[in-house]
């Protein structure tokens, strides 16, 4: 499949690693960036030279799909151009900076009958997949309670970069930029009916426009209580943790590591994972395996004409949850 990658910043590294691994499935024909003279293709071992000619890429009929890995505020216009030229689109998270713009992208994909995927790669962790299968088959019985904790860290130097942590460039703070991965996994596992109570804060750890700490009480999909905490002020950064209490046992998903213990005494389930999660100052400290699986699934969805596992409408539900959390919290409180 002919493919293009638009945006060759630090966040493109797992994409380049994955596309290099998938060269039997994907022909990366274009790497588009504003500064092709200074960009390095790094882990991609092909002879492809970066280009700044976005329009020429659009006009290349051999390109069937485009990965857009640029800041969120650029997604709507870029996706619109790709759909208009008959391209399928895989967007870096989030869909865009606002729910309205996110909805517009999903609607465009439907109108043009093109596939739209979103880079929510945590769903492809083996531990997440195993827990999802267990819950789907009622292996834990009815969910009684669940919680998600995302104790991440970003230094002030991260937010000193132009536009970081602003509504205009990123769409918000910790929820939409960092915690979106954990929130998406949590929502896919246990569902969220409504936000019961929430507080969004700006700690004294950071100087920034938006929130860096959020806590909330939730009503989950089966009516059980839920709890959320997400922050980038937890030095030096910890591993996100999801706990699910069911009628038949308890599951703990810490990073990619899963352990399930059953009340009946049957053998525990354990799925081990290696590598970091990007929760500390080194934001790229994680393996690219999940990106590779996500891209492979996206390519397969185009071939088989089915929605990808992280299709636009799915990502839109997670964006809606983020909006609901901030709406329930009201004004961001300075601590």
N, C-alpha and C positions, 0 to 999 in steps of 0.2 A: 504494500500500500504506500503510495506517495504521500509524504507528510512534510509539514513545515513546523519549525519551532520559532515563535516570536517572543523575544525577550531572552537575553543571555546574561542575566545577572547571577548573583550567588545562588538564588533559588532554582536556577536551571541545572545545577550540578546533578541532582538525582534523575532529572529528565535525560540529560546527556548520557549518564551511565546506563540508564534503562534502554534508551534508543540504541546504544552501542550493543547491548546484549541482545536486542530484538532485531538485529539487521536481517535475519532470515524472514521476518514478518513485515518489517517497515523499511522503506527507502527514504531516509531523511534527505530531502532535496534542497531545502532552504533553512538557513538559520538567520533570522532577521533581527537586527539590533540598530540602535541609533548611532553607535560608535563602532563600526566593524573594524576600524584600524587598530583598536586597542583590545578588542575582545579575544579571548582564547577559548577554543573549543574543548580544551582540557581532556576529559576522559573519552570524548568521541574520537575513535581511531580512523574514521574515514578522511577523505581529502577535501571535504566540503569547506568552502570559504564563506565566512559571514558576509551578509549584505545588509544595506539599509533600505533596499527597494521593496517596500511592503506591497506596492501596487503590482510590481512584476511578479511577485509571488502569487498574488491573487489571480493574475492572468495565466498562470501556469496550469494548464488543464491536467497535468500529471499529478498535481497535488490534490488529494481527495480529502485530507483532514489537516487541521491546524491546531497545534498546542499553543495557547496564549498564556504566557508566563510573565505578563507585565503588571504594573500596579493596578489595583482593583478599579480605580476611577477611569481607566481606559477601556474596560472590558466591553461595555455596551457598543461603542462605536466600532471597535475592532471586530466583535462578533457579528455585528450587522453587516459589515463589509464582507466577511467570510461567507455568511449565509447567502448573501446576494450573488456571490460568485460560485455557489453550489458546493461549498466546503462544509464538512462536518467540523465541529469545534469541541476541543477539550480545554476547559478553562481552569486556570489555577484558582484556588479558593481565595476569597469568597466570590460568588457570582458577580457582584458589583458592590458599590458603596451604599446603596439604599435598596430597600425592598421593592420600591417601584421600578428602579432600573433592573433589578434582578428578575422581576416578573416580565419585563419587556423582553429580556433575552430569551427566557423560556418560551414566550409566545412566538417570538421570531423563529425559533427552531421548529416549532410546530407548524407555523405557516409555510416555511420553506421545506418542510419534511426532511430535515437534517438531524443527525444525532447531536445531542449536546451532553457532554460529560463534565464533571467537576472533579478536581484533584482533591479528593478526600481519602487519601491513601490509607489511613488508619483502619478502615474497614477491611483491608486486605491482610492485616496481621493474622497469622494462624490462630492465635489465642482468641481473637475477636470472632473469627469465623466459626471456631469450635463452640464458643459460648452462644453465638447466634443460632447455630443448629440445635443446641441443647434446649434453648428457650422456645424455638419454633416447634419442637416436638414435645413440649410440656415436660421436659426432663427434670425441671426443678419445681414442677407444679405451678400454681398461681403465685405470681410475684407478690410478696408481702411488704417489701420496702426496698429501696435502692438509693445509692448515693454516688456522686461523682466529685472527685477532688482533683484540681489541676494546679499544683503548687509550683509554678514556673518562675523563672527569673530572667529579666532583661536589665542590663546596666543602663545608666543614664546616657551613655554614649550611643546606645541604640536609638533612643528617642531624640537625640540631638541631630540625627540625620533628617534631612529636609522631608517634611510631610509625615514622618513616622508618628503614629498615635493620633493622627488628626482625622476628622470626619471627611474632609475634602479628598485626601489621598487614599486612606485605608478604610474609611467607612465607620471608624470607631476605634476602640481600644482592645483590651484583652479578649473580650468575647468573640469579636469577629475576626481578629487577626491571629491569636494563638489558641484560645480555648475552643474554637470552632471544631477542631478535630475531635477532641474529647466529647464535646456536646453532641456532635453528629453520631458518634458511636453510641453514646448513652441513649439518645433519642431512638436510634434504630433498634436497640436492644429491648428497651422497656417502654418506649412511648412516653409522651408528655401531653396530658390533657390541658393543663393550665398552670400558670404561675400563680401560686397562692400569695407569696410575699417575696420581696427582693430589695436589696440595697446595692447600689453601685457607688464605689468610692474612688477617690484619687488620693493615694497615700502620700506621705511626705518623703517617701523613697524616690519618687520621680517628679520631674517637672514636665508636664505633658497636658494636652488639651482634653483627652478623654479618660475613661476609667481604667485603672490597673488592678482593681479588686472588686469582685462581685460575689455575693452570697444570696441564696434563694431557697425557699421551700416550694415544692412542686407537688402536683397531683399527677401521678403516672397513668399510663394508658389503661391499666386494669383497676384504677381507683386507689392504688396504694400510695403512701406518702413517699416523697423523694426529697433529696437534699443536694445542693450544688455549692461548690466553692471554686472560684477561678481567680488566679492572680499572676502577675509578673513581678511581684515584689517579694517573693519568697527566696531569699538568698541561701545557698548558691543555685537553687533550682532543684526540684524533686521530680519524682515520677508520678504521672497521672494515675489515679486509682479509681476503679469502678467496683462497687460492691452490690451484689444482688442477693437479697434474702428471699428464698422461695419456700413453699410448703415442704419441699423434700430435701432442702439443703441450702448451702450458701456458696456463691461463686465470687471470687476475688480476682479481678483483672488489673494487674499492676504493670503499666507499660504494656508490653506484649506478652507478659507472663500470666498464664491463667492457672488457677487452682480451684477445683470444685470439690467440696466435701458433702457427703450425703448423710442424713440423719439415720438412715437404715443401716449404716455401716458398710455399704457396698464400696468397692474400691474407688478411691478418689480419682478425679481426672486432673492431669497436669500437662500443660503445654508450656515448654520453656522457650525463652526468646533471648537472643543476643543483641548487643548493640545499644546505643543510647536512644533517647526520644526527642532530643532537641529542646529539652526543658531548661537548659542553662544558658550561659553567655554564648556558647558555641551553638548557634541556632541550626546548624547543619549536621549536628552530631546524631545521625541516625542512618541505618542502612537504606539502600535504595530498592530493596526487594519489593516493598509494598508499592512503590511507584511503577516498577516493572510489571507487577501483576495487574495494576490498575490500567496501564496503557494497553497491555495485552487484551484485557477484557473490553476496553473501548474499541480496539480494532476488531475484535470478534463481534461486537454488537453491530458494527457497520456491515460486516460480511453477512450476518444472519438477520439483519434488519429488526433487531430487538433493542430495547433500552439497555444502556450499560448499567452496572450495579450502582453507580453514583451519578445517575442521570439528573438533568436540571431540575425536574419537579421534586426529586428527593432532596437535593441541596436547598431548594426553595423552602422546604419545611423547616430545615435547620436555621435558615436565615429568619424565618418567621418567629421561631423560638427565641432567637437573640433579640429581635425587636420587642417581643412580649416581655422578656426579662427587663430590658431597659425602660419600657413603658411602665411596668409595675414599679420599678425602682424610682421613677421620676427623675429629679435633678441629681446629677453626680455630686456626691457629698465630699468636701475636702476634710480629711481627717486631721 
